[in-house]
Amino acid sequence: MATSRWGNRIKAFRKLKGYTQIQFAEELGISVSRLGDLERGKKVPSLEHLESIAQHLNISVEELEPKK
């Protein structure tokens, strides 16, 4: 499922940058449960969330895009 691949990419970059879920959720201004849902693929990230996530991780949205 494409949604879980987005979540896997978000989680991998979050960990690579040294954020815990709690820290990163606070940075993004979303709940920890919302971030968890995004990372597990239970929720589809909006373009707004993707842009915010990429900005906070200092990467491009394209880098978050799942590889085929």
DSSP file (Angstrom, degrees, kcal/mol; ACC not computed):
  #  RESIDUE AA STRUCTURE BP1 BP2  ACC     N-H-->O    O-->H-N    N-H-->O    O-->H-N    TCO  KAPPA ALPHA  PHI   PSI    X-CA   Y-CA   Z-CA
    1    1 A M     >        0   0    0      0, 0.0     4,-1.3     0, 0.0     3,-0.3   0.000 360.0 360.0 360.0 133.3    0.0    0.0    0.0
    2    2 A A  H  >  +     0   0    0      1,-0.2     4,-2.1     2,-0.2     5,-0.2   0.839 360.0  61.7 -63.1 -35.5    1.4    3.4   -1.0
    3    3 A T  H  > S+     0   0    0      1,-0.2     4,-2.1     2,-0.2    -1,-0.2   0.908 104.0  47.9 -60.2 -43.0    0.2    5.0    2.3
    4    4 A S  H  > S+     0   0    0     -3,-0.3     4,-2.6    37,-0.2    -1,-0.2   0.829 107.7  56.2 -69.5 -29.9    2.4    2.8    4.4
    5    5 A R  H  X S+     0   0    0     -4,-1.3     4,-2.0     2,-0.2    -1,-0.2   0.902 107.1  49.1 -68.0 -38.8    5.4    3.4    2.1
    6    6 A W  H  X S+     0   0    0     -4,-2.1     4,-2.5     2,-0.2    -2,-0.2   0.942 112.4  49.3 -60.0 -45.8    5.0    7.2    2.7
    7    7 A G  H  X S+     0   0    0     -4,-2.1     4,-2.6     1,-0.2    -2,-0.2   0.890 108.3  52.2 -61.1 -41.0    4.8    6.4    6.5
    8    8 A N  H  X S+     0   0    0     -4,-2.6     4,-2.4     1,-0.2    -1,-0.2   0.894 110.6  48.4 -62.4 -39.9    7.9    4.3    6.3
    9    9 A R  H  X S+     0   0    0     -4,-2.0     4,-2.5     2,-0.2     5,-0.3   0.916 111.5  49.4 -67.0 -43.5    9.8    7.1    4.6
   10   10 A I  H  X S+     0   0    0     -4,-2.5     4,-2.5     1,-0.2    -2,-0.2   0.946 113.7  46.3 -60.2 -47.8    8.6    9.7    7.2
   11   11 A K  H  X S+     0   0    0     -4,-2.6     4,-2.5     2,-0.2     5,-0.2   0.912 111.6  51.1 -62.3 -43.9    9.6    7.4   10.1
   12   12 A A  H  X S+     0   0    0     -4,-2.4     4,-2.4     1,-0.2    -1,-0.2   0.928 113.7  43.6 -62.0 -46.1   13.0    6.6    8.6
   13   13 A F  H  X S+     0   0    0     -4,-2.5     4,-2.0     2,-0.2    -1,-0.2   0.885 111.8  54.4 -67.7 -37.7   13.9   10.3    8.0
   14   14 A R  H  <>S+     0   0    0     -4,-2.5     5,-2.2    -5,-0.3     4,-0.3   0.943 112.8  42.7 -59.1 -47.3   12.6   11.2   11.4
   15   15 A K  H ><5S+     0   0    0     -4,-2.5     3,-1.3     1,-0.2    -2,-0.2   0.889 110.3  56.4 -66.4 -39.7   14.8    8.6   13.1
   16   16 A L  H 3<5S+     0   0    0     -4,-2.4    -1,-0.2     1,-0.3    -2,-0.2   0.864 107.9  48.7 -59.9 -36.1   17.8    9.6   10.8
   17   17 A K  T 3<5S-     0   0    0     -4,-2.0    -1,-0.3    -5,-0.1    -2,-0.2   0.480 119.5-112.9 -84.5  -3.1   17.4   13.2   12.1
   18   18 A G  T < 5 +     0   0    0     -3,-1.3     2,-0.3    -4,-0.3    -3,-0.2   0.655  65.4 144.1  85.2  16.7   17.3   12.0   15.7
   19   19 A Y      < -     0   0    0     -5,-2.2    -1,-0.3    -6,-0.2     2,-0.2  -0.681  41.3-142.7 -88.1 141.0   13.7   12.9   16.6
   20   20 A T     >  -     0   0    0     -2,-0.3     4,-2.5     1,-0.1     5,-0.2  -0.518  34.1-106.2 -82.4 167.4   11.5   10.9   18.8
   21   21 A Q  H  > S+     0   0    0      2,-0.2     4,-2.7     1,-0.2     5,-0.2   0.915 122.1  50.9 -60.5 -41.3    7.8   10.7   17.8
   22   22 A I  H  > S+     0   0    0      2,-0.2     4,-2.1     1,-0.2    -1,-0.2   0.943 112.0  45.6 -62.7 -48.5    7.0   13.1   20.7
   23   23 A Q  H  > S+     0   0    0      1,-0.2     4,-2.2     2,-0.2    -1,-0.2   0.923 115.6  46.2 -60.9 -44.9    9.6   15.6   19.7
   24   24 A F  H  X S+     0   0    0     -4,-2.5     4,-2.3     1,-0.2    -1,-0.2   0.895 110.1  52.3 -69.8 -39.6    8.7   15.5   16.0
   25   25 A A  H  X>S+     0   0    0     -4,-2.7     5,-2.2    -5,-0.2     4,-1.4   0.910 110.4  49.5 -60.8 -41.6    5.0   15.8   16.6
   26   26 A E  H  <5S+     0   0    0     -4,-2.1     3,-0.2    -5,-0.2    -2,-0.2   0.914 109.7  51.4 -63.0 -42.7    5.6   18.9   18.8
   27   27 A E  H  <5S+     0   0    0     -4,-2.2    -2,-0.2     1,-0.2    -1,-0.2   0.896 114.4  43.5 -58.8 -41.3    7.8   20.4   16.1
   28   28 A L  H  <5S-     0   0    0     -4,-2.3    -1,-0.2    -5,-0.1    -2,-0.2   0.668 109.2-123.6 -80.1 -17.4    5.0   19.8   13.5
   29   29 A G  T  <5S+     0   0    0     -4,-1.4     2,-0.3     1,-0.3    -3,-0.2   0.810  72.8 115.0  76.0  30.0    2.2   21.0   15.8
   30   30 A I  S   <S-     0   0    0     -5,-2.2    -1,-0.3    -6,-0.2    -2,-0.1  -0.821  71.7 -91.2-124.4 167.1    0.3   17.7   15.5
   31   31 A S     >  -     0   0    0     -2,-0.3     4,-2.2     1,-0.1     5,-0.2  -0.381  29.4-120.8 -75.9 157.2   -0.6   15.0   18.1
   32   32 A V  H  > S+     0   0    0      1,-0.2     4,-2.7     2,-0.2     5,-0.2   0.870 115.7  55.1 -62.9 -37.3    1.7   12.0   18.6
   33   33 A S  H  > S+     0   0    0      2,-0.2     4,-2.4     1,-0.2    -1,-0.2   0.886 106.6  50.4 -66.3 -36.7   -1.2    9.8   17.7
   34   34 A R  H  > S+     0   0    0      2,-0.2     4,-2.2     1,-0.2    -2,-0.2   0.928 112.0  47.2 -64.9 -44.7   -1.6   11.7   14.3
   35   35 A L  H  X S+     0   0    0     -4,-2.2     4,-2.7     2,-0.2    -2,-0.2   0.919 111.9  51.0 -62.0 -43.4    2.1   11.3   13.6
   36   36 A G  H  X S+     0   0    0     -4,-2.7     4,-2.2     1,-0.2     6,-0.2   0.903 108.8  51.2 -60.1 -42.0    1.9    7.6   14.6
   37   37 A D  H  X>S+     0   0    0     -4,-2.4     5,-2.3     2,-0.2     6,-1.4   0.896 111.1  48.5 -62.4 -40.5   -1.1    7.1   12.2
   38   38 A L  H ><5S+     0   0    0     -4,-2.2     3,-0.7     4,-0.2    -2,-0.2   0.927 112.7  47.5 -64.0 -45.0    0.9    8.8    9.4
   39   39 A E  H 3<5S+     0   0    0     -4,-2.7    -2,-0.2     1,-0.2    -1,-0.2   0.837 113.1  47.8 -67.9 -32.9    3.9    6.6   10.0
   40   40 A R  H 3<5S-     0   0    0     -4,-2.2    -1,-0.2    -5,-0.2    -2,-0.2   0.521 114.4-115.3 -85.2  -5.2    1.9    3.4   10.2
   41   41 A G  T <<5S+     0   0    0     -3,-0.7   -37,-0.2    -4,-0.6    -3,-0.2   0.659  82.4 121.7  81.6  15.3    0.0    4.2    7.0
   42   42 A K  S   <S+     0   0    0     -5,-2.3     2,-0.4    -6,-0.2    -4,-0.2   0.735  75.0  39.9 -81.1 -22.7   -3.4    4.5    8.7
   43   43 A K  S    S-     0   0    0     -6,-1.4    -2,-0.2    -9,-0.1    -1,-0.1  -0.960  83.7-124.9-126.0 144.5   -3.7    8.1    7.5
   44   44 A V        -     0   0    0     -2,-0.4     2,-0.3    -3,-0.0    -6,-0.1  -0.761  31.1-122.5 -86.1 126.6   -2.8    9.6    4.2
   45   45 A P        -     0   0    0      0, 0.0     2,-0.1     0, 0.0    -1,-0.0  -0.518  23.8-133.3 -71.2 133.1   -0.5   12.6    4.6
   46   46 A S     >  -     0   0    0     -2,-0.3     4,-2.7     1,-0.1     5,-0.2  -0.363  24.4-108.5 -75.6 164.0   -1.9   15.8    3.1
   47   47 A L  H  > S+     0   0    0      1,-0.2     4,-2.6     2,-0.2     5,-0.2   0.890 122.2  55.4 -60.2 -38.3    0.3   17.9    0.9
   48   48 A E  H  > S+     0   0    0      2,-0.2     4,-2.2     1,-0.2    -1,-0.2   0.923 109.5  45.4 -60.5 -45.1    0.4   20.5    3.7
   49   49 A H  H  > S+     0   0    0      2,-0.2     4,-3.1     1,-0.2     5,-0.2   0.918 112.0  51.9 -65.4 -42.6    1.7   17.8    6.1
   50   50 A L  H  X S+     0   0    0     -4,-2.7     4,-2.7     1,-0.2     5,-0.2   0.910 110.6  48.0 -60.7 -42.0    4.2   16.6    3.6
   51   51 A E  H  X S+     0   0    0     -4,-2.6     4,-2.4     2,-0.2    -1,-0.2   0.909 114.1  46.5 -65.2 -41.3    5.6   20.1    3.1
   52   52 A S  H  X S+     0   0    0     -4,-2.2     4,-2.5    -5,-0.2    -2,-0.2   0.920 113.2  48.9 -66.0 -44.5    5.8   20.7    6.8
   53   53 A I  H  X S+     0   0    0     -4,-3.1     4,-1.8     2,-0.2    -2,-0.2   0.943 113.1  47.2 -60.3 -48.8    7.4   17.4    7.5
   54   54 A A  H  X>S+     0   0    0     -4,-2.7     5,-2.5    -5,-0.2     4,-0.6   0.914 111.8  50.9 -60.3 -43.8   10.0   17.9    4.7
   55   55 A Q  H ><5S+     0   0    0     -4,-2.4     3,-0.9     1,-0.2    -1,-0.2   0.926 111.2  47.2 -60.9 -45.4   10.7   21.4    5.9
   56   56 A H  H 3<5S+     0   0    0     -4,-2.5    -1,-0.2     1,-0.3    -2,-0.2   0.780 114.7  46.8 -69.1 -26.0   11.3   20.3    9.5
   57   57 A L  H 3<5S-     0   0    0     -4,-1.8    -1,-0.3    -5,-0.2    -2,-0.2   0.477 110.7-124.0 -91.2  -2.9   13.5   17.5    8.3
   58   58 A N  T <<5S+     0   0    0     -3,-0.9     2,-0.3    -4,-0.6    -3,-0.2   0.903  74.2 109.4  59.7  44.2   15.4   19.8    6.0
   59   59 A I  S   <S-     0   0    0     -5,-2.5    -1,-0.2    -6,-0.1     2,-0.2  -0.832  71.6 -96.6-135.2 173.4   14.7   17.7    3.0
   60   60 A S    >>  -     0   0    0     -2,-0.3     4,-0.9     1,-0.1     3,-0.6  -0.582  28.5-118.0 -91.1 158.8   12.5   18.0   -0.1
   61   61 A V  H >> S+     0   0    0      1,-0.2     4,-1.0    -2,-0.2     3,-0.8   0.869 116.0  62.2 -59.8 -36.0    9.1   16.5   -0.5
   62   62 A E  H 34 S+     0   0    0      1,-0.3     3,-0.4     2,-0.2    -1,-0.2   0.841  96.7  57.5 -60.3 -33.8   10.5   14.4   -3.4
   63   63 A E  H <4 S+     0   0    0     -3,-0.6    -1,-0.3     1,-0.2    -2,-0.2   0.802 104.6  52.2 -67.1 -27.8   12.9   12.8   -0.9
   64   64 A L  H << S+     0   0    0     -4,-0.9    -1,-0.2    -3,-0.8    -2,-0.2   0.723  84.6 110.2 -77.6 -21.3    9.9   11.6    1.1
   65   65 A E  S  < S-     0   0    0     -4,-1.0   -59,-0.0    -3,-0.4    -3,-0.0  -0.311  79.5-109.4 -60.3 130.7    8.3   10.1   -1.9
   66   66 A P        -     0   0    0      0, 0.0     2,-0.3     0, 0.0    -1,-0.1  -0.314  30.1-119.2 -61.3 140.2    8.3    6.3   -1.8
   67   67 A K              0   0    0    -62,-0.1    -3,-0.0     1,-0.1   -62,-0.0  -0.595 360.0 360.0 -79.5 142.2   10.6    4.5   -4.2
   68   68 A K              0   0    0     -2,-0.3    -1,-0.1     0, 0.0     0, 0.0   0.448 360.0 360.0 -86.8 360.0    8.9    2.2   -6.6
